[in-house]
Amino acid sequence: MADPAVMALPDPHGGCKHPPLPHTGGGNWVTKTGRHLPAEIECVARALYWNRGGTRSVSRAVAMAVGIVRNWAEGKGNVSAATRARCQAAIARWEAQRAAAKADNAT
């Protein structure tokens, strides 16, 4: 059985199959701090957003993408070991960015 994550994750050269997410005014910690989503999370969010014709909010698509990538990092969804490792690294980057943003906000 094919790895279900392959269609949503960026290709090995970093390309994503979906158009960029629209800018929403910068009201979230990612844009306020000048950080970017890990590529794996962003590509899943793009797929979720654009496959619904842009009717889902960007923040909802990102939240869902974090959950999906987290599930794949845990080995759920019959993903390959390579996908699992990639998603574990993406979640680690996400958590590190989130902690840094909270620390910046606390000062």
Secondary structure, 3 states (H helix, E strand, C coil): CCCCCCCCCCCCCCCCCCCCCCCCCCCCHHHHCCCCCCHHHHHHHHHHHHCCCCCCCHHHHHHHHHHHHHHHHCCCCCCCHHHHHHHHHHHHHHHHHHHHHHHHHHC
